[in-house]
């Protein structure tokens, strides 16, 4: 980017040139500056066309300088098939009557407040909202831990009336969502508060949504093709999210994920309307996370950042929405999400191993808590793709696996683990579509890419990820969590309905491709 800015700056210093130029891939751009320098003859051979101020007396060197700079600009442009010439559209783009793909993207995020001990302010926030009857949701493990105690003390201190629902299921299902919704409908709550990880926050989002739409069928707002995917048009109550894990980023997003038991696959609800009003990010809460919970939460951040950074660009996503209300929450990679996702990846590379290995390392755990927010803003607008799409049946079809560090009474493959186990295979598969981004990610994670060819980008990132996972003692592939080759057809079948995310893969894929990706993920090392 600095190179492009420098080149534009140099062009602007040339005496009196206004040039429209066409690059080899067919995009037109304009550059203004001085020395219109007799470019007519050059324009015939290069695609340059003169603007106003053509001067027969201009210096030949000035003309050559402009042509040279324009050619440098072309060489500096990203040549990835998935990202070259994608973020700038000419006049006439803003219409869907003739377009098959989208032409715009939106940035949406909850308000975020960050700081050690900041959860003590929540009682004042609720007072400021005029809350009279608050629904606080958490899970049974957390209900006895410091994060929930700190929030309840703040509510009591500020005279806020509340009721607690602590029956949230870790890795929620449609059944557990419905139980929480039933609780929310029984009372006239005017504000919702979620204290917990992604499971708690997502459950609270669903409870708020359906309590405010009491006549809606459960599948009305669930993502197609499992549900009807109807847009949310009615107003919801304020929701304050207090995340206690550094992973899901759910405090920033309009997405609620659950396991749809009839299909043994995860799906969700995606709408900007359900995102929290405020996310209160208190890094002291992460000190209560066990080592493996910290690791698996961090893997979710890692994949959020990698998938959103490499997702299909927003203006290659189809269909083009006929109305802004139909534009999905997950829109494809875009220049703003790229900033958040890439920064999150840098923080993960620097702090994740420290955060896992030392539960008292407040700097590392605080940094990972912020990385979760950064990645949440990035993927909450750009979306994720194959790692997440494939993770849902991995979590949904679990047989007997018992996850270390999780005090639950059911078999469990934690979300972050289910996502990261396929990451080496997935990014080896997607790399040909945007090798520069895959190499960039590998370098951030510690790989030396100085002599690496673009064709080897996938293998390099895959090897870098394997080494990262090995050092953090991750289970050795899908076999280690209870799957074998006979399970692959069911895993593929469970991935197919996840079109909301899988269609954002930069590389198109078939059922045969998915079969090969699951097979390649059976063993990592």
C-alpha positions in Angstrom: 0.0 0.0 0.0 2.9 2.4 0.8 4.3 1.7 -2.6 1.0 2.6 -4.3 0.7 5.8 -2.3 4.2 6.8 -3.2 3.6 6.2 -6.9 0.4 8.2 -6.9 2.3 11.0 -5.1 5.0 10.9 -7.8 2.5 11.1 -10.6 0.8 14.1 -9.0 4.0 16.0 -9.3 4.3 15.6 -13.0 3.6 18.9 -14.9 -0.1 19.1 -16.2 -1.2 15.5 -17.0 -4.7 14.2 -16.8 -4.7 10.5 -17.9 -7.1 7.7 -18.0 -5.4 4.3 -18.1 -6.5 0.8 -18.7 -4.7 -2.1 -17.1 -4.3 -5.5 -18.7 -7.1 -7.0 -16.6 -9.5 -4.5 -18.0 -10.0 -2.0 -15.2 -9.9 1.7 -16.0 -8.6 4.4 -13.6 -7.7 8.0 -13.7 -4.6 9.9 -12.7 -4.2 13.7 -12.7 -1.1 15.7 -12.6 0.9 18.1 -14.9 3.2 17.5 -18.3 0.7 16.1 -20.6 3.6 15.6 -22.6 2.7 14.4 -26.1 1.2 11.1 -24.9 -0.8 10.5 -28.0 1.7 8.1 -29.7 2.3 6.3 -26.4 -1.5 6.0 -25.8 -2.0 4.2 -29.0 0.3 1.4 -27.9 -0.5 1.2 -24.2 -4.1 1.9 -23.7 -3.4 5.5 -22.3 -5.9 8.1 -23.4 -5.2 11.8 -23.2 -7.3 14.0 -21.0 -7.4 17.8 -21.3 -4.3 20.0 -21.4 -2.5 18.1 -24.3 0.7 19.9 -25.0 2.9 19.4 -28.1 5.9 21.1 -26.4 6.0 18.8 -23.4 9.2 17.1 -22.6 9.6 13.5 -23.8 11.2 12.5 -20.5 8.1 13.6 -18.6 5.9 11.5 -20.9 8.1 8.4 -20.4 8.1 9.0 -16.6 4.3 8.9 -16.5 4.2 5.7 -18.6 6.8 4.1 -16.3 4.9 5.0 -13.2 1.7 3.6 -14.6 3.4 0.4 -15.4 4.8 0.2 -11.9 1.3 0.7 -10.6 0.1 -2.2 -12.6 2.9 -4.4 -11.3 2.2 -3.4 -7.7 -1.5 -4.5 -8.0 -2.4 -7.8 -6.4 -2.7 -10.5 -9.0 -4.7 -13.0 -7.0 -7.7 -14.2 -9.0 -9.9 -13.6 -6.0 -8.7 -10.2 -5.1 -7.2 -8.4 -8.1 -9.3 -5.5 -9.4 -12.1 -6.2 -6.9 -12.4 -3.3 -4.5 -13.0 -0.4 -6.9 -16.0 -0.2 -9.2 -16.7 2.5 -11.8 -19.9 4.5 -12.3 -23.1 2.6 -12.7 -22.1 0.0 -10.1 -24.8 1.0 -7.7 -27.7 -1.0 -9.2 -28.7 -4.6 -8.9 -31.0 -4.6 -11.9 -28.2 -5.7 -14.2 -25.7 -7.2 -11.8 -25.5 -10.7 -10.6 -23.0 -10.0 -7.8 -23.1 -7.4 -5.0 -21.5 -4.0 -5.4 -21.5 -2.7 -1.8 -20.7 -3.8 1.7 -21.7 -2.6 5.2 -19.8 -2.4 8.4 -21.8 -3.2 11.6 -20.6 -3.9 15.1 -21.7 -3.5 18.6 -20.4 -0.7 20.8 -17.4 -2.1 22.7 -16.1 -1.0 26.1 -12.8 -2.5 27.2 -10.8 -2.3 30.5 -9.8 -4.2 33.6 -12.8 -4.3 36.0 -15.1 -2.5 33.6 -17.9 -5.0 34.2 -18.5 -3.1 37.5 -20.1 -0.4 35.4 -22.9 -2.5 34.0 -25.4 -1.6 36.8 -25.0 2.0 35.9 -25.5 1.1 32.2 -28.8 -0.6 33.0 -29.9 2.4 35.1 -29.0 4.7 32.2 -31.2 2.5 29.9 -34.1 2.8 32.4 -34.2 -0.9 32.9 -36.9 -2.1 35.2 -36.7 -5.9 34.7 -33.5 -7.5 33.4 -33.0 -11.0 32.1 -29.4 -12.2 32.9 -28.3 -15.4 31.1 -25.3 -17.5 31.9 -24.4 -21.2 32.4 -24.3 -23.3 35.6 -20.5 -23.4 35.7 -20.1 -19.6 35.4 -22.9 -18.8 37.8 -20.5 -19.5 40.7 -17.5 -17.8 39.2 -16.1 -14.3 39.6 -17.4 -12.8 36.3 -21.1 -13.5 37.1 -20.6 -12.5 40.8 -19.1 -9.1 39.7 -22.0 -8.4 37.4 -24.6 -9.3 40.0 -22.9 -7.2 42.6 -23.1 -4.2 40.2 -26.8 -4.8 39.5 -27.6 -5.0 43.2 -25.5 -2.0 44.1 -27.4 0.1 41.5 -30.9 -1.2 42.5 -31.5 -3.1 39.2 -34.3 -5.7 39.3 -33.2 -8.9 37.6 -33.9 -12.6 37.1 -31.2 -15.2 36.3 -31.4 -18.0 33.7 -28.4 -20.3 34.2 -29.4 -23.3 32.2 -27.6 -22.3 29.0 -26.0 -25.4 27.3 -22.4 -25.3 26.3 -22.6 -25.7 22.5 -26.4 -25.0 22.4 -29.0 -26.9 20.5 -32.4 -25.9 19.0 -33.9 -27.5 22.2 -31.7 -25.5 24.6 -32.4 -22.3 22.6 -36.2 -23.0 22.9 -35.9 -23.5 26.6 -34.2 -20.1 27.0 -36.8 -18.5 24.7 -39.6 -19.9 26.8 -38.0 -18.4 29.9 -37.7 -15.0 28.2 -41.3 -15.1 27.1 -42.7 -15.7 30.5 -41.8 -12.3 31.8 -41.7 -8.8 30.5 -38.0 -8.2 30.3 -36.9 -4.8 29.0 -33.1 -5.5 28.8 -31.1 -8.7 28.3 -27.6 -9.3 29.8 -25.4 -12.3 28.7 -22.4 -13.2 30.9 -20.4 -16.0 29.4 -18.8 -17.4 26.2 -20.3 -17.6 22.8 -22.8 -20.2 23.8 -24.3 -17.9 26.4 -24.3 -14.8 24.2 -25.8 -16.6 21.3 -28.5 -18.1 23.4 -29.3 -14.7 24.8 -29.5 -13.2 21.3 -32.1 -15.9 20.3 -34.1 -15.4 23.5 -34.3 -11.6 22.9 -35.2 -12.1 19.2 -38.1 -14.5 19.8 -39.4 -12.8 22.9 -39.8 -9.7 20.8 -41.4 -11.8 18.0 -43.7 -14.0 20.1 -45.8 -15.2 17.1 -42.8 -16.3 15.0 -42.1 -19.9 14.3 -38.7 -21.0 15.5 -37.4 -21.7 11.9 -38.6 -18.3 10.6 -35.3 -16.6 11.3 -33.0 -19.6 11.0 -30.6 -19.5 8.1 -31.8 -21.1 4.8 -31.9 -23.9 3.7 -32.6 -25.3 7.1 -34.8 -22.4 8.1 -36.8 -19.8 6.2 -34.1 -17.0 6.7 -36.7 -14.2 7.0 -35.3 -10.8 7.7 -35.8 -9.4 11.2 -38.0 -6.3 10.9 -39.2 -5.7 14.4 -37.2 -3.9 17.2 -35.4 -5.9 19.8 -34.7 -5.1 23.5 -31.2 -3.8 24.4 -28.7 -6.6 25.0 -25.4 -6.2 26.9 -22.9 -8.9 26.4 -20.1 -9.6 28.9 -17.7 -12.2 27.2 -15.8 -14.5 29.6 -13.8 -16.3 26.8 -11.4 -14.9 24.3 -12.7 -16.6 21.1 -16.1 -16.3 19.6 -16.3 -12.5 19.2 -20.1 -13.0 19.7 -20.2 -9.7 21.6 -19.6 -7.9 18.3 -21.7 -9.9 15.8 -25.3 -10.4 14.7 -25.0 -14.2 14.6 -26.3 -16.9 16.9 -25.1 -20.5 16.3 -26.7 -23.7 17.5 -26.8 -27.4 16.8 -30.0 -28.3 14.9 -30.6 -31.8 16.3 -32.8 -33.2 13.6 -30.0 -32.9 11.0 -27.1 -33.3 13.5 -25.5 -30.2 12.1 -25.0 -26.6 13.3 -26.8 -23.7 11.7 -27.7 -20.3 13.1 -29.5 -17.0 12.9 -27.7 -14.2 11.1 -29.1 -10.6 11.3 -27.6 -7.3 12.3 -30.7 -6.8 14.4 -29.6 -9.3 17.0 -26.1 -8.0 17.7 -25.6 -6.8 21.2 -26.1 -3.1 22.0 -22.9 -3.1 24.0 -20.1 -5.5 24.6 -18.3 -5.1 27.9 -14.9 -6.6 27.5 -13.2 -7.1 30.9 -9.9 -9.0 30.5 -9.8 -10.1 34.2 -12.6 -12.5 33.3 -10.3 -14.5 31.1 -8.1 -15.5 34.1 -10.7 -18.0 35.1 -10.4 -19.9 31.8 -8.7 -23.4 32.0 -5.8 -24.0 29.7 -7.7 -26.1 27.1 -10.6 -23.6 27.0 -8.1 -20.9 26.4 -6.5 -22.8 23.6 -9.7 -23.8 21.9 -11.1 -20.3 22.2 -7.9 -18.9 20.7 -8.2 -21.3 17.7 -11.6 -19.8 17.0 -9.9 -16.4 16.8 -7.2 -17.7 14.6 -9.7 -19.2 12.1 -12.0 -16.2 12.2 -9.1 -14.0 11.2 -7.7 -16.4 8.5 -11.1 -17.2 7.0 -12.4 -13.6 6.8 -9.0 -12.4 5.4 -9.1 -15.1 2.6 -12.9 -15.0 2.0 -14.5 -14.4 -1.4 -14.4 -10.6 -2.0 -17.7 -8.9 -1.3 -18.3 -7.8 -4.9 -17.9 -11.4 -6.2 -20.6 -12.7 -3.8 -24.0 -13.4 -5.4 -26.8 -12.7 -5.6 -26.9 -9.0 -5.5 -29.6 -8.1 -2.9 -32.7 -6.4 -4.3 -33.1 -4.5 -1.1 -30.5 -3.5 1.5 -32.4 -5.4 4.2 -31.5 -8.6 2.2 -27.7 -8.0 2.3 -26.3 -10.8 4.5 -24.3 -10.2 7.7 -21.5 -12.2 6.1 -20.7 -10.3 2.9 -17.2 -11.4 1.8 -13.8 -9.9 2.4 -13.6 -6.1 2.1 -11.0 -3.4 2.8 -12.3 -2.6 6.3 -12.7 -6.1 7.6 -9.2 -6.9 6.2 -7.7 -4.4 8.6 -9.4 -6.0 11.7 -8.7 -9.6 10.6 -5.1 -9.1 9.8 -4.4 -7.2 13.1 -6.2 -10.0 15.0 -3.8 -12.5 13.3 -0.8 -10.6 14.4 -2.0 -10.5 18.0 -2.7 -14.3 18.0 0.8 -14.9 16.6 2.4 -12.8 19.4 0.3 -13.8 22.5 -1.7 -17.0 22.1 1.0 -19.4 23.2 1.7 -17.3 26.2 -2.0 -17.0 27.1 -2.4 -20.8 27.0 0.7 -21.7 28.9 0.4 -19.2 31.7 -3.1 -18.5 33.1 -1.7 -15.6 35.2 -0.2 -13.8 32.2 -2.7 -10.9 32.2 -1.0 -9.1 29.3 -1.3 -12.2 27.0 -4.8 -13.0 28.1 -5.9 -9.4 27.8 -4.4 -9.2 24.3 -6.2 -12.4 23.2 -9.5 -10.9 24.6 -9.0 -7.9 22.4 -7.9 -10.1 19.4 -11.3 -11.9 19.8 -13.0 -8.5 19.4 -10.8 -7.5 16.5 -11.5 -10.8 14.7 -15.2 -10.5 15.6 -15.5 -7.2 13.8 -13.6 -8.6 10.8 -15.5 -11.9 10.4 -18.8 -10.4 11.6 -18.9 -8.5 8.4 -16.7 -10.4 6.0 -17.8 -13.9 7.1 -16.0 -17.2 7.4 -15.9 -20.1 5.0 -14.8 -23.8 4.9 -13.2 -24.3 8.3 -16.4 -23.1 10.0 -18.7 -24.8 7.5 -17.0 -28.1 8.0 -16.8 -27.7 11.8 -20.5 -27.7 12.3 -21.0 -31.4 11.5 -17.8 -32.3 13.4 -19.4 -30.8 16.5 -22.9 -32.0 15.7 -22.0 -35.7 15.1 -19.7 -36.1 18.1 -20.0 -39.6 19.7 -18.0 -40.0 22.8 -15.2 -37.4 22.9 -14.7 -35.8 26.3 -13.1 -32.4 26.1 -10.5 -31.6 28.7 -11.3 -28.5 30.8 -15.0 -28.5 30.1 -17.3 -29.5 32.9 -20.3 -30.8 30.9 -22.4 -33.9 31.0 -22.4 -34.7 27.3 -19.9 -35.6 24.6 -18.2 -32.5 23.2 -15.9 -31.3 20.5 -15.4 -27.6 21.5 -16.2 -25.2 18.7 -12.7 -23.8 18.3 -11.2 -27.3 18.2 -13.8 -28.5 15.6 -12.8 -25.5 13.4 -9.0 -25.7 13.6 -8.7 -29.4 12.9 -9.5 -28.9 9.2 -7.5 -25.7 8.8 -4.3 -27.1 7.3 -6.3 -29.0 4.6 -8.6 -26.1 4.0 -6.0 -23.4 3.4 -3.9 -25.7 1.3 -7.0 -26.1 -0.9 -8.0 -22.4 -1.0 -4.5 -20.9 -1.6 -4.5 -21.0 -5.4 -7.2 -18.4 -5.5 -5.3 -15.8 -3.4 -1.8 -17.0 -2.8 -0.5 -13.6 -1.6 -2.9 -13.5 1.3 -2.1 -17.1 2.3 1.6 -16.3 2.2 1.0 -13.1 4.2 -0.8 -15.1 6.8 2.0 -17.7 7.0 4.6 -15.0 7.4 2.6 -13.4 10.3 2.5 -16.8 12.0 6.2 -17.1 11.7 7.1 -18.7 8.3 10.0 -17.5 6.3 8.5 -16.8 2.9 11.3 -15.0 1.2 12.1 -17.8 -1.2 8.6 -19.3 -1.4 6.8 -19.4 -4.8 3.2 -18.4 -5.0 2.3 -22.0 -6.1 3.6 -23.2 -2.8 1.5 -20.8 -0.7 -1.0 -23.4 0.5 1.6 -26.0 1.5 3.6 -23.4 3.5 0.5 -22.1 5.4 -0.6 -25.6 6.1 2.8 -26.6 7.5 2.9 -23.4 9.5 -0.5 -24.2 11.0 0.4 -27.8 11.8 3.5 -26.6 13.7 1.4 -24.0 15.6 -1.1 -26.7 16.6 1.6 -29.2 17.5 3.2 -26.7 19.8 -0.1 -26.1 21.5 -0.7 -29.9 21.9 -3.8 -30.1 19.8 -5.4 -33.5 19.2 -3.9 -35.3 16.2 -6.8 -34.8 13.7 -10.4 -36.0 13.5 -9.4 -39.6 14.4 -8.3 -38.3 17.8 -11.8 -36.9 18.5 -13.6 -40.1 17.6 -14.1 -40.1 13.8 -12.9 -42.5 11.1 -13.2 -42.8 7.3 -16.7 -44.3 7.6 -18.0 -41.1 9.1 -16.9 -38.9 6.2 -20.2 -39.2 4.2 -22.1 -37.9 7.2 -19.7 -35.1 7.7 -20.0 -34.1 4.1 -23.8 -34.3 4.3 -23.7 -32.0 7.4 -21.5 -29.5 5.6 -23.7 -29.1 2.5 -26.5 -27.0 4.3 -23.9 -24.5 5.5 -24.2 -22.4 2.4 -24.2 -19.2 4.4 -20.5 -19.7 5.0 -19.3 -22.2 2.5 -20.3 -20.1 -0.4 -17.8 -17.5 0.8 -14.9 -19.8 0.1 -12.6 -18.2 -2.5 -12.4 -21.5 -4.3 -15.5 -23.3 -5.5 -15.8 -26.9 -4.2 -17.8 -30.1 -4.8 -18.9 -32.9 -2.5 -15.8 -34.8 -3.7 -13.6 -31.9 -2.6 -15.2 -31.9 0.8 -14.7 -35.6 1.1 -11.0 -35.2 0.3 -10.7 -32.3 2.9 -12.2 -34.4 5.7 -10.0 -37.4 4.7 -6.9 -35.1 4.8 -7.9 -33.9 8.3 -8.2 -37.3 9.9 -4.5 -37.0 10.9 -2.5 -33.8 11.3 1.0 -34.7 12.2 
